[in-house]
Structure formats: C-alpha cells, structure tokens
Amino acid sequence: MAMAALVDELIEEILRRLPPSEPACLVRAALVCKRWCGIVSDAGFRRRLREFHGAPPAVAAVYNAVDGDAYVARFTPCASFPPRADRRCKAVLDCRHGRVLLRGMPPVGKDLHLEDGSVVDVWDPVTDEQWEVPVPDVYPHEFDVVVLCAATGGTCDHLDCHGGPFVVVLVGTDLDNVFIYAYSSETAAWSKASTIHLDATLNSYLMLRPGLVSGDSIYFILEDGHKILKYDLVGHVISMINPPSLHAKGNVALVEAKDGRLGVADVEGYNLHIWSRQAAGSNGVEQWVKDQVIKLDMVPSIATLGPSAKFNVVGFGEGTNIIFISANAGIFVVWRNSGRVMKAGEKRAVMARFLNPMFSFQSFYTPGTSLMRIYL
C-alpha cells in the first residue's frame, strides 16, 4: 500500500506539470488507465494543480463581431479548450475571474440605448451556465459594466472561483454626474447609487474600454483619457485620478502594472508605452512612472504599414502579460514580459465605440464529467 501511494504521488507530481493552457493533455493522461483517471479527476489534484501553476492560463479570446445584421459575441479558444457557441444578438462588455459579461443588442444600424436590454448576462464558459442580472432603472448617456468575484480584501486567489458569488458594477454619466451601482448575486439586488459631480470643463463621457480591477478598487477611463475614475468597492466612494502626460489621450487603456496595481498603456508612433503609479519621495506621494517601452516596428507585419498606421490599445489580459492592440487591418498580441509581438488576426468590422475591446478569458479547466464527455 505504501509503495502504491508513493507511485501515485510520483504520477501526480508529473501530471500536474502538464501545461494547464492545454487541458486536452490532462484528458489524454486520464485516458491512459483507470488509475491515472482517478488521480486526474480527484478534487485534491485539481486544487494542487491550481496552486502549483498560480494564475489561471489564458485559454481563449472573447470579442465582438458582426454577422449579417446581427452583433455576435465570439469565444475563440487559443488552446485545446472546448469551443463555445457564438452568442448572437449579444455583445461582450467585460471578462474577469472566469466570467464573461454579455448584454442584448439590437440589429446592426439601430440606435443603441441601455434601455434596449432589461438584463445583462453573466456567463461561465467552463460550465456553460448563464445568469441574468436585471439592469437598474437608469438611462445614462454613457455607461460601462464590470463583472468580478464577490470576494473582497484579498480573501480569494481567483484560481477557481468562477462558480461562486459575483458582483456586477455599472458606471454611467449624465450631463453633470458620474453614478455607480453595484449588484450582488448573493442578495440579488443593486446598491444605492454612489455619485460624484463632474467638473464643468469635462465632456462627461466614459471611454468605455475594459475597466481594471486592482485590490478592492475598480478603475475606468473618463473623458477621452483626461481623467481616471476610481471606485472603492468596500466604501462605495468615487474619486478622480489624473492620468500621465500622454501624447494622444484618446488612444489609451488601463492595464495592470507589474505590481498588479493601476497602470496605463498608450501608443506613440511605433512605441507602446506602459506607465504605473508609484510612491515617490519621503512623503510617499504617488506619481506616474514609465515602466516599459516596446518597439512595435520590430515586427515585419507592423513595420510595413507605413507612417500613416493608426494604433489603438483595445484590451489586455488581467493577471497576464498580454496587451491587445489594433493597427490598420490587424489585431496584435503584445507580451509585456518579453516584448514579443504576434499578429492574432484580421481587424474586426467597425462597430460602436464600446464594442471594440478584446478580452482574454483565463481559467483552469481540468477533467471532470463534462470535459470527458467532450473528448471521449
């Protein structure tokens, strides 16, 4: 018995080193024999696999496309993750902690208003489950929505929380104010609105690019990149942060800094700049520091675009080193840790401003009943 247990431990030690970004590897291992299948399917193995690899791998890209007269939310695996059906007449608004946030869409060409859809949907691509969240009775001029795990204060590592409680945060603007509502799946209710009055010099609209969740705060780009909006999930307080001095404020996106806190990415010429907020001096006042410059013209498919090329930062993988940029007809993936740039595909059809972002879907996906059915 002791020898058998030792062998099982050695087998598990080997199997948990298989790349989690290729779940089919674990499926093949589970098919070797009943003994291996029992090891791989065990809940303890799945937990130790997640702990060993840390951050969930990026297994798919989630984005919006147009098919005929319908908007389509696309889920495109970038590994051996099982494909999921497109969500027609839906748009992807956000993606985080193993959940994708969707909303209903009118036909292409029709005016889009928040009241066109009475619900937003929280979708779990791992289990293919979906939950409806009613939209609060507000009709802002501009709005953005974020989905995240309900745990606060660093109590969750987000390695396997996609099936647990979640929070949806809706931020909108009217002529004079920003207001934010938070929905809890545990109470099935929206909070009262938190508001902040806008400076008269601001044009009062959101950039509507992917929001950034860092600790217990959510950040949004406001007013063409001239302000960053911060929302404290615990205290429900809204505040404003001045962004770094950028060459072109309209071409910016929020990203994670190397320490996981607030960062900003922008493109100037053929260079992708990454900025972060860091404490400076003895008083600890935070200021913007340029962390990294990635030269995009080193990539042949970008270098041939010419001086008229227009770059946009259209998304990032929260918890990863991935940043998505668009350049003329191409979509490119930039890896911050290595500076590597790869063309990921052709640019999607031109759509409404808030439909342009790309999202990286990250999750562990280990053999269980549903996964074995797919591959057997």
NUVOLO-902915 format. One record per residue: x, y, z of N, C-alpha, C in turn. Coordinates in steps of 0.05 Angstrom, whole numbers, plus 32768, in hexadecimal, padded with zeros to 4 digits. Example, Ala and Ser with C-alpha at 12.3 -4.5 7.8 and 13.67 -1.06 7.14 Angstrom:
BEGIN
81087F8E809C80F67FA6809C81087FBE809C/81017FD3808E81117FEB808F81028001809D/
end
This chain:
BEGIN
80117FE88000800080008000801180198000/8027801880108039802F8012804680347FF7/804E801E7FE9805B80217FCF8047802C7FBB/802E80227FBB801A802C7FA9801480497FAD/801380527FC6800E806E7FCC8025807F7FC2/803D80757FC5805580847FBC805580877F9E/804D80717F90804B80727F72803680867F6A/801F80877F78800A809A7F71801480B77F75/802480BB7F8A802E80D67F8F804180DE7F79/805280CB7F70806580D17F5A805680D77F40/804180C77F3B803280CC7F22802580E77F23/801980EE7F3B800C81087F3D8020811E7F3A/8038811B7F45804D812F7F44805481347F26/805481207F16805981237EF9804281307EEB/802A81267EF18012812F7EE2800B814C7EE7/801081567F00800981717F05801C81857EF8/8031817B7EED8044818C7EDE803C818F7EC0/802781807EB8801D81847E9D801281A07E9A/801481AD7E82800C81C97E7F7FEE81CC7E83/7FE481DC7E967FC881DF7E9A7FBA81EE7E83/7FCA81FB7E727FBE82097E5B7FB681F57E45/7FBD81DC7E487FB681C77E357FA781B17E45/7F8E81B57E4C7F7F81A17E5C7F7D81867E4F/7F8081847E357F7E816A7E287F9481587E31/7FAB81637E397FC181537E447FB881437E5C/7FA981507E6E7FA081427E867F8B812D7E7E/7F7B81337E6A7F67811F7E617F7481067E57/7F89810A7E467F9880F37E3B7FA480E37E52/7FAF80F17E667FBB80E37E7D7FA580D37E8B/7F8D80DE7E8E7F7780D07E9C7F6E80B77E8D/7F7380B77E737F6A80A07E637F7F80897E62/7F96808D7E6E7FAB80787E6E7FA180607E7D/7F9680637E957F8C804D7EA47F7A80577EBB/7F6B80467EC87F59804E7EDD7F68805C7EF4/7F8080527EF97F90805D7F0F7F97807A7F0A/7FA080807EF27FA7809C7EEA7F8E80AD7EE9/7F7880A17EE07F5E80B17EDE7F5680B87EFA/7F5980A67F0E7F5180AC7F297F6280C27F35/7F7C80C37F2E7F8E80D77F387F8680F37F2D/7F8380F47F137F7D810D7F057F6281187F0C/7F4F81077F117F3481107F167F2F81177F34/7F4281117F457F3F81167F617F3F81347F67/7F2E813D7F797F2C81597F807F4681637F8C/7F5481527F9C7F6D815A7FA77F8281607F92/7F8281507F7D7F9581557F677F8F816F7F59/7F7681757F557F6E818E7F477F7781A67F58/7F7381A47F737F7C81BA7F847F9A81BD7F83/7FA981A77F857FC681A97F857FD181B27F6A/7FC281AB7F547FCA81B47F3A7FC881D37F38/7FB281DE7F427FAF81FB7F427FC482097F53/7FC981FD7F6B7FDD82097F7D7FF982087F70/7FFF81F27F62801981EF7F56801E82047F40/800A82087F2F800E821A7F18800782377F1E/7FF9823D7F347FF382587F3A7FDD82647F29/7FE2827A7F1B7FCE82887F0C7FC182767EF7/7FA782777EF47F9A82677EDF7FA4826E7EC3/7FA7825A7EB27FB182607E977F9D826D7E85/7FA6827C7E717F9482887E5D7F8E82727E48/7F75826A7E477F6D82547E357F5B825C7E1E/7F5382767E1D7F42827F7E077F42829D7E06/7F3B82A77DEE7F3682C47DEA7F1882C87DE8/7F0E82DD7DF47EF182E37DF37EEE82FF7DE8/7EDE83027DD37EDC831B7DC67EC1831D7DB7/7EBC83347DAA7EA383397D9C7EA883397D7E/7E94832F7D6F7E96832F7D527E7A83347D47/7E7983377D2C7E5F833B7D1F7E5B83247D0B/7E4483197D0B7E3C83037CF87E22830B7CEB/7E2383157CD37E0B831F7CC57E0183387CD3/7DE883377CDD7DDD834E7CEA7DDD834A7D09/7DED83377D137DED83317D307E0883347D3B/7E0983407D547E22833F7D637E2583247D6F/7E3E831B7D727E4483007D7C7E5A83027D90/7E5682F57DA77E6C82F37DBB7E7B82D97DB5/7E9482DB7DAE7EA582C57DA67EB682BB7DBC/7EB982A07DBE7ECB82937DD17EDD82827DC0/7EF7828A7DBE7F09827C7DAD7F1F826F7DBE/7F1F82547DC07F3582487DD07F50824C7DC4/7F6482507DD57F8082537DCB7F90823B7DD6/7F8282267DDF7F8F820E7DE97F7B81F77DE3/7F7E81E17DF17F6C81CA7DEC7F5381CC7DFE/7F4C81E47E067F3481E97E157F1C81E47E02/7F0781D67E0B7EF081D07DF97EE481EA7DEF/7EDC81EB7DD57ECF82037DCB7EB482077DD7/7EAB82207DD67E9082277DE07E8182347DC9/7E6782317DC87E58823D7DB27E58825B7DB5/7E5882697D9E7E5682867D9E7E3B828E7DAA/7E3B82A47DB87E2382AF7DC37E1882C57DB0/7E0582BD7D9F7DFA82D07D8C7DE982E57D9A/7DE882FD7D8E7DD983147D997DE3831A7DB5/7DFC83157DBB7E08831B7DD57E22832A7DD0/7E2B83397DE47E4583467DE37E5483407DFD/7E6E833D7DFB7E7F83397E137E8583547E1F/7E8083577E387E8683707E467E9E836E7E58/7EA383567E637EB983537E767EBF83357E79/7ED6832F7E847EDE83137E887EF383137E9E/7EED83037EB37F0083037ECA7EF882EC7EDD/7F0C82E07EEA7F0882CC7EFF7EF782B57EF5/7EFC82AC7EDC7EEE82967ED17ED1829B7EC9/7ECA82B57EC77EAE82BC7EBF7EAF82D07EA8/7E9B82CE7E967E9882E17E807E7E82EF7E83/7E7E830A7E7F7E66831A7E827E5C83217E66/7E42831B7E627E36831F7E487E1D83317E4A/7E16833E7E357DFC834D7E347DEF83497E19/7DD4834B7E197DC583497E007DCA83617DEE/7DC9835C7DD47DCF83707DC07DB883727DAC/7DB2838A7DA37D9F838D7D8D7DAC83867D72/7D9E83847D5C7DAB837F7D437DBF83957D3C/7DD3838D7D2B7DE783A07D237DDA83B87D15/7DE383D07D1C7DD983E87D107DC483F67D21/7DB883E77D347DA483F47D467DB284027D5D/7DA684177D667DB184267D7D7DB384147D95/7DC884177DA47DCD84077DBC7DC984187DD5/7DB7840F7DE67DB2841C7E007DB184077E15/7DB8840E7E2E7DB883FB7E437D9C83EF7E47/7D8783FE7E427D6D83F37E477D6483DF7E32/7D7583DB7E1C7D6F83C77E097D7083AB7E15/7D7F83A77E297D81838D7E367D7B83907E54/7D6983807E5F7D6183837E7B7D7483727E8D/7D8583627E817D9783517E917DB383517E85/7DC6834B7E957DE083427E8B7DE483257E94/7DF483167E867DF882FA7E8C7E1582F57E96/7E1882E67EAB7E3282DD7EB57E3582C07EAC/7E4982BA7E9C7E4C82A07E8F7E6682937E99/7E64827A7EA07E7B826A7EA87E8282577E91/7E96825C7E807E9C824B7E6A7EA6822F7E72/7EB0822C7E8A7EBA82127E937EA281FE7E96/7E8D82077EA37E7681F67EA77E6081FC7E93/7E6282127E847E4F821C7E717E3582247E7E/7E36822B7E987E1F82357EA77E1D82547EA2/7E05825E7EA57E00827B7EA17DEB82857EB5/7DF0829D7EC07DDE82A97ED37DD682C57EC9/7DBC82CB7ECD7DB282E57EC47DB482F97EDC/7DBC83117ED67DBE83277EE97DAD833E7EDF/7D9883467EED7D87835C7EE37D9683767EE5/7D9383877ED17DA083A17ED07D9083B47EE2/7D9E83C57EF27D8F83D87F027D8083EC7EF1/7D6D83F97EFC7D5B840B7EED7D6984267EE9/7D7E84267ED97D8D843F7ED27D93843E7EB5/7D9484557EA97D9A84577E8C7DB0846B7E87/7DC984647E8D7DDF84777E8A7DE6847C7E6D/7DF284937E687DFC84997E4D7E1284867E45/7E2484807E577E3A846D7E527E3B845B7E6A/7E4384417E657E45842F7E7C7E5A841A7E76/7E64840E7E8B7E7683F77E8A7E6E83E47EA0/7E7583CA7E9D7E6E83B67EB07E8583A37EB4/7E89839B7ECD7E9F83897ED57E9383727EE5/7E9F835A7EE17E9783427EF17EB083397EFF/7EAD832F7F187EC383267F287EBA83137F3E/7ECC83047F497EC682F37F607EBD83057F77/7EAB82FA7F887E9F830A7F9E7EB2830D7FB5/7EC882FD7FB77EDA82FF7FCE7EE983197FCE/7EED83257FE57EFC833E7FE87F12833A7FFD/7F24834E7FFE7F39834D80127F4D8337800E/7F51832E7FF47F65831A7FEF7F5E82FE7FFA/7F4582F97FFF7F3D82DF800A7F3A82C97FF5/7F3D82CF7FDC7F3B82BB7FC67F5382BE7FB4/7F5F82A77FAC7F7582A87F997F6B82A67F7C/7F5182A27F787F4482A17F5D7F4F828B7F4C/7F5982767F587F62825F7F497F4B824D7F40/7F35824D7F4F7F1F823B7F497F0582457F55/7F00825F7F517EE8826B7F5E7ED282717F4A/7ED582677F317EC2826F7F1C7EA582677F22/7EA182527F327E8682497F387E7A82557F51/7E8A82677F5F7E8182737F787E72828D7F74/7E6D829B7F8A7E5F82B57F897E6F82C97F79/7E6082DC7F6C7E6D82F07F5C7E60830B7F61/7E6E83207F577E64833B7F597E6583477F3D/7E5083567F367E5083657F1D7E4F83837F24/7E6183937F197E6283AF7F1F7E5C83BE7F05/7E4883D07F077E4083E17EF07E4783FE7EF6/7E56840A7EE47E5D84277EE77E5284357ECF/7E45844C7ED47E39845C7EBF7E3C84797EC4/7E3784897EAF7E3984A67EB27E2084B37EA6/7E1884C97EB37E0484DA7EA67E1284F57EA1/7E04850A7E9E7E1185247E977E24852E7EAC/7E1E85287EC57E2E85357EDB7E3B85227EEE/7E3485087EED7E3D84F67F027E4684DB7EF7/7E5784CE7F077E5C84B17F037E4E84A37F1A/7E41848D7F137E33847D7F287E3A845F7F24/7E3C84517F3A7E4484357F397E3184247F4B/7E28840E7F407E1883FA7F4E7E2783E07F4F/7E2483D17F657E3183B77F687E1C83A27F6D/7E1C838C7F5E7E0983767F617E17835E7F6E/7E0B83527F827E15833B7F8F7E0483227F88/7E11830D7F7E7E0282F57F787DF882E87F92/7E0482EE7FA97DFC82E27FC27DE282EE7FCC/7DDE83087FC87DC583157FD07DB183197FB9/7DBB83157FA17DAB83197F887D9F83357F88/7DAF83497F907DA683647F917DBD83777F8A/7DB5838F7F807DC883A47F7A7DCB83B77F93/7DE283C17F977DE783D47FAC7DDB83EF7FA5/7DD984017FB87DD2841D7FB27DE984297FA1/7DE2843E7F927DF6844A7F817E0B845A7F91/7E2484567F897E3A84687F927E3E847C7F7C/7E4184967F837E4384AA7F6E7E5A84BD7F74/7E6484CA7F5F7E7784DF7F617E7184F47F4B/7E73850D7F537E6C85237F407E8485277F2D/7E7E852B7F147E93852F7F007E9B854C7EFD/7EB485507EF97EBE856B7EF47EB185767EDA/7EAA858F7EDA7E9C859B7EC37EAD859A7EAA/7EC885977EAD7ED985967E957EDA857B7E88/7ED085667E967ED0854C7E8A7EB985487E77/7EBD85377E637EA785327E507E94851C7E59/7E9985117E717E8684FF7E7E7E8084E67E6E/7E9484D87E667E8F84BD7E5B7EA684AA7E61/7EA084917E617EB3847C7E677EC184737E4D/7EDA846A7E507EE8845F7E387EDD84447E31/7ED184367E457EC5841C7E407ED984087E34/7EEF84067E417F0383F07E3C7F0383DE7E54/7F1083C77E537F0E83B57E6A7F1783C37E84/7F0683C07E997F0D83CB7EB37F2383B97EBF/7F3083C47ED37F4683B67EE17F3E83B27EFE/7F3F83997F087F3B83937F247F56838E7F31/7F5B839D7F467F74839B7F547F6E839C7F72/7F7383867F807F6B83857F9C7F4D83897FA0/7F45839C7FB07F2883A17FB47F1F83BA7FA5/7F2D83C17F907F2683D97F807F2283D17F62/7F1183E07F557F0C83DD7F387F1383F87F2C/7F2083F77F157F2884107F077F1C84107EEB/7F1484297EE27F09842D7EC87F1684457EBB/7F1984457EA17F22845C7E927F0A846F7E8E/7F0E84897E947EF8849C7E917F0184B37E7F/7EEE84BD7E6F7EF284D67E607F0B84D57E4E/7F0A84C27E3B7F1F84C07E277F3B84BE7E32/7F3D84B17E497F5784AC7E557F6184C27E66/7F5284D87E6B7F5B84EE7E7B7F5884E97E99/7F4884D57EA17F4584CE7EBD7F4384B07EC0/7F4A84A67ED77F46848A7EDE7F33848A7EF6/7F1E847A7EF47F0A84787F0A7F1184607F1B/7F1184647F357F16844F7F497EFE844A7F5A/7EF684317F5C7EDF842A7F6D7EE884167F82/7EE4841C7F9B7EEB840B7FB27ED483F87FB7/7ED883DE7FB37EC383CB7FB67EBA83C87FD3/7ECB83CD7FE67EC483C980027EB683E2800D/7EC283F980087EB6841280137EA2841F8000/7EA084157FE77E8E841F7FD27E93843D7FCE/7EAD84457FCD7EB584607FC97EC184637FAD/7EB984797F9F7EC4847F7F857ED884967F87/7EEF84947F797F0284A97F787F0E84AB7F5C/7F1D84C07F577F2984C57F3D7F4884C57F40/7F5584BA7F2B7F7384BA7F2A7F7B84C67F0F/7F8F84D77F107F9A84E27EF77FAC84CD7EEA/7FA984C87ED07FBA84B47EC27FD684C07EBD/7FE984B07EB3800284BB7EAC800084CE7E94/801484DE7E8F801484F07E78801A84DF7E5F/800584DB7E4F800784C97E38800784DA7E1E/801284CD7E09801384DA7DEF7FF784DD7DE3/7FE884C77DE57FCD84C77DD97FBA84BB7DEE/7FAB84CB7DFC7F9B84C17E127F8484AF7E09/7F7B84B27DF17F6584A17DE77F6D84857DE2/7F87847F7DE07F9184647DD97F9E84587DF2/7F8F84547E077F9A84497E207F8884337E2A/7F9384227E3B7F84840D7E487F9084087E64/7F7F84007E767F8983F87E917F9583DC7E8F/7FAB83D77E9C7FB783BD7E9E7FC283B97EBA/7FC983A17EC07FD6839B7EDA7FF383A37ED9/7FFD83B17EED801983B67EF08027839C7EF9/8041839C7EFA805083837F018049837A7F1D/8042838D7F2E803B83857F4A801E837F7F4D/800F837E7F377FF383787F377FE183907F3C/7FEC83A87F407FDC83C07F457FD583CE7F2B/7FCC83E77F2E7FC283F67F177FD983FC7F03/7FD483F77EEA7FE783FE7ED47FD884097EBC/7FE684167EAB7FDB84227E927FED841B7E7B/7FE084147E647FEF840E7E4C7FE684217E36/7FFA842C7E277FF3843C7E10800884377DFA/8001843F7DE18013843B7DCB801A84567DC0/8034845B7DBC803E84737DB08051846B7D99/804A84727D81805A84697D6A8058844B7D68/806F843D7D68807084207D68807984157D83/807484247D98807C841B7DB3806484187DC5/806284017DD3804E83FD7DE7805A84047E02/804E84177E10805784207E2A804684157E40/8053840B7E55804584017E6D804D84137E85/8038841F7E92803C84307EA9803184237EC2/803C84297ED98031841F7EF3803284357F08/802184327F1C802084457F338033843B7F48/8047844B7F50805A84437F64805E84597F79/806284517F91806784657FA7808384717FA3/8085848B7FA6809F84997FA280A584AB7FBA/80BE84AC7FC180C784BE7FD680BF84B47FF2/80C884C3800680C384BB802280A684BD802A/809784CE801C807A84D28023806984BC8016/807484AC8005806584967FF9804F849E7FE6/805084B67FDB803C84BF7FC7804084AF7FAD/802A84A57FA3802C84957F8A802F84A77F72/803F849D7F5F804184AB7F45804484967F2F/8040849F7F168042848D7F00805F84897EF7/806684707EF2808184697EE9807F84577ED1/808F845C7EBC808E844C7EA4809E84327EAA/8090841C7EAA809D84027EB180AB83F57E99/809F83F87E8280A883E77E6B80A183F57E51/80B383F27E3D80AD83FA7E2280B283E27E0F/809E83DA7E0080A183C47DEE809F83CE7DD1/80B483C97DC280B683D27DA680A683C07D94/809183CB7D89807F83BB7D78808A83B87D5B/809B83CA7D5280A583C97D3680B983B37D32/80C083A37D4780D1838C7D4480C283747D38/80A783777D37809783617D2C809283677D0F/809A83557CFD8098835A7CE0807C83627CD7/806783547CE1804C835A7CD8804283757CE1/804F83817CF68048839C7CFF805A83B07CF1/807483AA7CED808783BD7CE1807F83C47CC5/807183B27CB7806983B87C9B805083C87C98/804483D07CAF802B83DF7CAE802F83FC7CA5/804784067CAA804D84227CA1804784367CB7/804F844F7CB3804C84637CC7802F846B7CCD/801D84647CBC8001846B7CC17FF284577CD2/800184427CDB7FF4842D7CEC7FE884397D05/7FD084307D0C7FC284397D247FC084227D37/7FCB84267D4F7FCB84127D647FB784187D7A/7FAA84037D847F9984077D9B7F9D83F07DAF/7F9F83F67DC87F9F83E27DDD7F8283DA7DE2/7F7C83C07DDC7F6083B87DDD7F5983A47DF2/7F6D839D7E037F67838A7E187F80837F7E25/7F7C836F7E3A7F9383637E487F88834A7E57/7F9A83397E5E7F9383227E6E7F9983277E8B/7F84832B7E9C7F8983317EB87F9683197EC5/7FAC831E7ED37FBA83077EDF7FCE82FA7ECC/7FD183057EB47FE582FA7EA17FF683117E97/8008830B7E85801A831F7E79801183277E5D/7FF883217E577FEE83257E3B7FE083407E39/7FE6834E7E237FD983667E1B7FD183637DFE/7FB8836A7DF77FAE83697DDC7FB083857DCF/7FBA83887DB77FBA83A17DA87FB0839C7D8C/7FA383B07D817F9B83AE7D657FAC83C27D55/7FB283BA7D3C7FC283CB7D2A7FB883C77D0E/7FAA83DB7D047F9E83DA7CE97F8C83C17CE8/7F9483AD7CD77F8283967CD47F89837F7CE6/7F9C83827CF87FA4836B7D087FA0836E7D26/7F9C83577D337F9B83567D507FB583487D5A/7FC383547D6D7FDC834A7D767FDB83457D94/7FEA83307D9D7FED832A7DB9800A83317DC1/800D83417DD6802783497DE0802B833C7DFC/8042832E7DFF804983237E19805C83367E27/805383417E3D806383567E4A807D834B7E55/807D83327E5F809583287E6D80AC83237E59/80A6831D7E4080BB83187E2C80BD832D7E16/80A8833D7E1380A783507DFD809F83437DE3/809883297DE48090831B7DCB807583257DC1/807383287DA7805A83317D9A8052831D7D85/803983157D84803083017D718015830A7D65/801283077D4B7FF9830E7D3F7FE482F87D46/7FCD83007D517FBA82ED7D5A7FA382E97D46/7FA082FB7D327F8A82F87D1F7F8483137D12/7F7083127D017F67832A7CF37F55833B7D05/7F5583557D007F4583677D107F2783617D0C/7F1983627D217EFC835D7D1F7EEE83747D12/7ED583707D0B7EC583857CFE7EC3839D7D10/7EC283B57D047EC083CD7D147EA583CD7D22/7EA683D27D3C7E8D83D17D4B7E8C83E87D5E/7E7783E87D6E7E7483FE7D827E8C83FF7D94/7E9184177D9F7EA9841C7DAE7EAE84087DC5/7E9984017DD47E9D83F07DEB7E9F83D27DE4/7E9C83CB7DCA7E9D83AF7DC27EB883A77DB9/7ECC83B97DB87EE683B27DAC7EF883A27DBE/7EF783A37DD87F0B83957DE87F0C83777DE3/7F24836B7DE87F28834E7DE87F2E83467E05/7F26832E7E0C7F2A83257E277F3883097E26/7F4983057E3A7F5582EB7E3D7F4682DB7E52/7F3C82C37E4B7F2D82B27E5E7F4182A07E6B/7F4382A17E867F5682917E957F48827E7EA8/7F4F82657EA77F4382527EBA7F5282377EB9/7F5382297ECF7F5B820E7ECF7F4481FD7EC6/7F4A81E87EB77F3681D67EAD7F4081BA7EAF/7F3881AB7EC37F4381917EC87F2E817B7EC4/7F3781627EBE7F24814D7EB77F0F81487ECD/7EF681477EC47EE081407ED57ECB81347EC3/7EB381307ECC7E9F81237EBC7E9A81327EA2/7E96814D7EA47E8F815C7E8C7EA6815C7E78/7EBF815E7E817ED6815F7E6F7EDA81457E62/7ED8812E7E717EDC81147E657EC7810E7E50/7EAF81187E537E9A81147E3E7EA281217E24/7EB081387E267EB781477E0E7ECD81387DFE/7EE0812D7E0D7EF781217DFF7EF581047DF9/7EE380F57E077EE180D87E027ED180D37DE9/
end
